[in-house]
């Protein structure tokens, strides 16, 4: 039993160092992914949305069609200038097809007590839109599943962007990708520019080196305490 107690500090130190190493590697991977995304964003082509079956991600796209003026999806927990709100996703039907793209029209303030946001208008006439083709919004840690949408009460508030839930009410023609509406378009709610990433790769590299520093400090402390213990014995 005494041997076990003697080895516990060593095991704890090894576990902590391994955890720090794993977190550092994770942050390096995140930085690499962010750099790759920024490169794709900067080098993406400009094409018509209906020109190819699967346009490349982050392409600058344009399309002719019309908005659905009623069935909006409000993605919760979006922060702008320190204020909580939602991102408004409005279905856009391509002209002459049943293909639907969810268009992110930007940020809208949201009153949590009243459970309502600032009123906004949606033109239902045929128009041309342009923007960035993007993957659907994701969260780092998702707790539980997105709730089902109410097809009789619009707009619908969603905690997580769940394409399966959206297709349940809008139909199977909804694309997996979304369009980030050009900020200069009249249907955009704020006019804010879209960013390739919310947090740059340099931030992740900084976190990685922090974890390396913590792991290194644990190793040094472990060696010092082990040496002192050996000297006493």
C-alpha positions as CSV (number, residue, x, y, z in Angstrom):
1,X,0.0,0.0,0.0
2,X,2.9,2.4,0.8
3,X,4.4,1.7,-2.6
4,X,1.1,2.8,-4.3
5,X,1.1,6.0,-2.3
6,X,4.7,6.6,-3.2
7,X,3.9,6.2,-6.9
8,X,0.8,8.4,-6.9
9,X,2.6,11.7,-7.4
10,X,4.5,10.3,-10.3
11,X,1.4,9.0,-12.0
12,X,-0.4,12.3,-11.4
13,X,2.5,14.2,-13.0
14,X,2.6,11.9,-16.0
15,X,-1.2,12.2,-16.5
16,X,-1.0,16.0,-16.3
17,X,1.9,16.2,-18.7
18,X,0.1,14.0,-21.2
19,X,-3.1,16.1,-20.9
20,X,-1.1,19.3,-21.5
21,X,0.6,17.7,-24.5
22,X,-2.8,16.6,-25.9
23,X,-4.3,20.0,-25.5
24,X,-1.3,21.6,-27.2
25,X,-1.6,19.3,-30.2
26,X,-5.3,20.0,-30.4
27,X,-4.6,23.8,-30.5
28,X,-2.0,23.3,-33.2
29,X,-4.5,21.3,-35.2
30,X,-7.1,24.1,-34.7
31,X,-4.5,26.7,-35.9
32,X,-3.8,24.6,-39.0
33,X,-7.5,24.2,-39.8
34,X,-8.0,27.9,-39.4
35,X,-5.1,28.7,-41.8
36,X,-6.5,26.2,-44.3
37,X,-9.9,27.8,-44.1
38,X,-8.5,31.3,-44.6
39,X,-6.6,30.2,-47.6
40,X,-9.7,28.6,-49.1
41,X,-11.6,31.8,-48.3
42,X,-9.1,34.0,-50.0
43,X,-8.6,31.8,-53.1
44,X,-12.2,30.8,-53.7
45,X,-13.7,31.5,-57.2
46,X,-16.6,33.6,-58.2
47,X,-19.5,31.5,-59.8
48,X,-23.2,31.4,-60.3
49,X,-24.9,29.4,-57.6
50,X,-26.7,27.2,-60.1
51,X,-23.8,26.8,-62.5
52,X,-22.4,23.7,-61.0
53,X,-24.0,20.9,-58.9
54,X,-21.8,21.4,-55.9
55,X,-20.1,24.9,-55.9
56,X,-16.8,25.0,-53.9
57,X,-17.0,26.0,-50.3
58,X,-16.4,29.7,-49.7
59,X,-17.0,30.7,-53.3
60,X,-18.4,34.1,-54.0
61,X,-21.8,33.1,-55.5
62,X,-24.7,34.9,-57.1
63,X,-28.2,33.6,-57.8
64,X,-31.6,34.7,-59.0
65,X,-34.7,33.7,-57.0
66,X,-36.9,34.9,-54.2
67,X,-36.9,34.9,-50.4
68,X,-39.6,33.1,-48.4
69,X,-40.9,36.1,-46.5
70,X,-42.3,34.2,-43.5
71,X,-40.3,31.1,-42.6
72,X,-37.2,32.4,-40.9
73,X,-34.8,30.5,-38.7
74,X,-33.2,32.5,-35.9
75,X,-29.9,31.0,-34.6
76,X,-29.6,31.9,-31.0
77,X,-26.5,32.9,-28.9
78,X,-24.9,35.2,-31.5
79,X,-22.8,38.1,-30.0
80,X,-22.2,41.5,-31.7
81,X,-20.4,44.3,-30.0
82,X,-21.0,42.6,-26.7
83,X,-24.7,42.3,-27.2
84,X,-26.6,39.0,-27.5
85,X,-28.8,38.4,-30.4
86,X,-29.6,36.0,-33.3
87,X,-28.5,35.4,-36.8
88,X,-31.4,35.4,-39.3
89,X,-31.6,32.6,-41.8
90,X,-34.2,33.1,-44.6
91,X,-34.9,30.4,-47.2
92,X,-34.0,31.5,-50.8
93,X,-35.6,29.6,-53.6
94,X,-33.5,29.5,-56.9
95,X,-35.5,30.7,-59.9
96,X,-37.0,27.9,-62.0
97,X,-36.1,25.2,-59.4
98,X,-37.1,23.9,-56.0
99,X,-33.6,24.2,-54.6
100,X,-33.5,26.2,-51.4
101,X,-30.5,27.8,-49.8
102,X,-30.6,29.2,-46.2
103,X,-29.3,32.8,-46.4
104,X,-27.6,34.2,-43.4
105,X,-28.8,37.9,-43.4
106,X,-26.7,38.9,-40.4
107,X,-27.3,39.8,-36.7
108,X,-30.6,40.9,-35.1
109,X,-31.0,42.0,-31.4
110,X,-33.1,39.5,-29.4
111,X,-35.1,40.3,-26.2
112,X,-34.9,37.2,-24.1
113,X,-37.6,38.3,-21.7
114,X,-40.1,39.0,-24.4
115,X,-38.8,36.3,-26.6
116,X,-38.9,38.5,-29.6
117,X,-36.5,40.5,-31.8
118,X,-36.6,43.7,-33.7
119,X,-39.0,43.6,-36.6
120,X,-37.5,43.2,-40.1
121,X,-38.9,43.2,-43.6
122,X,-38.4,40.6,-46.3
123,X,-39.0,41.4,-50.0
124,X,-40.7,38.4,-51.7
125,X,-40.1,39.6,-55.3
126,X,-37.6,37.9,-57.6
127,X,-34.2,39.4,-57.1
128,X,-30.5,38.7,-57.5
129,X,-28.4,38.0,-54.4
130,X,-24.7,37.5,-53.9
131,X,-22.6,36.3,-51.0
132,X,-20.2,33.7,-49.7
133,X,-21.1,30.0,-49.8
134,X,-20.3,28.5,-46.4
135,X,-20.7,25.4,-44.3
136,X,-23.5,25.4,-41.8
137,X,-22.8,27.0,-38.4
138,X,-21.4,24.6,-35.8
139,X,-20.7,24.8,-32.1
140,X,-17.6,23.5,-30.3
141,X,-19.6,21.7,-27.6
142,X,-23.2,20.7,-28.2
143,X,-25.3,19.8,-25.1
144,X,-28.4,17.9,-26.2
145,X,-30.2,18.1,-29.5
146,X,-31.9,20.9,-31.4
147,X,-35.6,21.0,-30.7
148,X,-38.1,20.4,-33.4
149,X,-39.4,23.4,-35.4
150,X,-43.0,24.5,-35.2
151,X,-44.3,24.8,-38.8
152,X,-47.2,26.8,-37.7
153,X,-45.3,29.5,-35.8
154,X,-42.7,31.6,-37.5
155,X,-40.0,32.6,-37.1
156,X,-38.4,29.7,-35.2
157,X,-35.6,30.1,-32.7
158,X,-32.9,27.4,-32.8
159,X,-30.1,26.9,-30.3
160,X,-28.1,24.8,-32.8
161,X,-28.3,24.9,-36.6
162,X,-29.7,21.4,-37.4
163,X,-30.2,20.8,-41.1
164,X,-32.3,17.7,-40.4
165,X,-34.8,19.7,-38.3
166,X,-34.9,22.4,-40.9
167,X,-35.7,19.9,-43.7
168,X,-38.5,18.5,-41.6
169,X,-40.4,21.8,-42.1
170,X,-38.9,23.2,-45.3
171,X,-38.5,20.0,-47.3
172,X,-35.6,17.9,-48.5
173,X,-34.5,20.5,-51.1
174,X,-32.7,22.6,-48.5
175,X,-28.9,22.7,-49.2
176,X,-26.4,21.5,-46.7
177,X,-24.4,24.7,-47.3
178,X,-25.6,28.3,-46.5
179,X,-25.1,31.7,-48.2
180,X,-23.6,34.5,-46.2
181,X,-25.4,37.4,-47.8
182,X,-23.3,40.2,-49.2
183,X,-23.2,43.0,-46.6
184,X,-24.1,45.6,-49.2
185,X,-27.3,43.8,-50.2
186,X,-30.5,45.6,-49.0
187,X,-31.7,42.4,-47.3
188,X,-28.6,42.3,-45.0
189,X,-29.6,43.4,-41.5
190,X,-26.4,45.1,-40.3
191,X,-24.0,45.5,-43.2
192,X,-21.2,43.9,-41.2
193,X,-18.5,42.2,-43.2
194,X,-18.2,38.4,-42.9
195,X,-14.9,36.9,-41.5
196,X,-13.3,33.7,-42.7
197,X,-12.8,32.7,-39.0
198,X,-13.9,34.1,-35.7
199,X,-10.6,33.4,-34.0
200,X,-7.4,33.6,-36.0
201,X,-4.7,30.8,-36.0
202,X,-2.3,33.0,-34.0
203,X,-4.7,32.8,-31.0
204,X,-4.7,29.0,-31.1
205,X,-0.9,29.0,-31.4
206,X,-0.8,31.1,-28.3
207,X,-3.0,28.7,-26.4
208,X,-0.8,25.8,-27.6
209,X,2.4,27.4,-26.3
210,X,0.6,28.1,-23.0
211,X,-0.2,24.4,-22.6
212,X,3.4,23.5,-23.5
213,X,4.7,26.0,-20.9
214,X,2.4,24.5,-18.2
215,X,3.5,20.9,-19.1
216,X,7.2,22.0,-19.0
217,X,6.7,23.6,-15.6
218,X,5.1,20.4,-14.3
219,X,8.0,18.3,-15.6
220,X,10.5,20.6,-13.9
221,X,8.7,20.6,-10.6
222,X,8.3,16.9,-10.8
223,X,12.0,16.4,-11.4
224,X,12.9,18.7,-8.5
225,X,10.6,17.0,-6.0
226,X,11.7,13.6,-7.2
227,X,15.4,14.6,-6.7
228,X,14.7,15.9,-3.2
229,X,12.8,12.8,-2.3
230,X,15.7,10.6,-3.5
231,X,18.2,12.7,-1.6
232,X,16.2,12.3,1.6
233,X,16.0,8.6,1.2
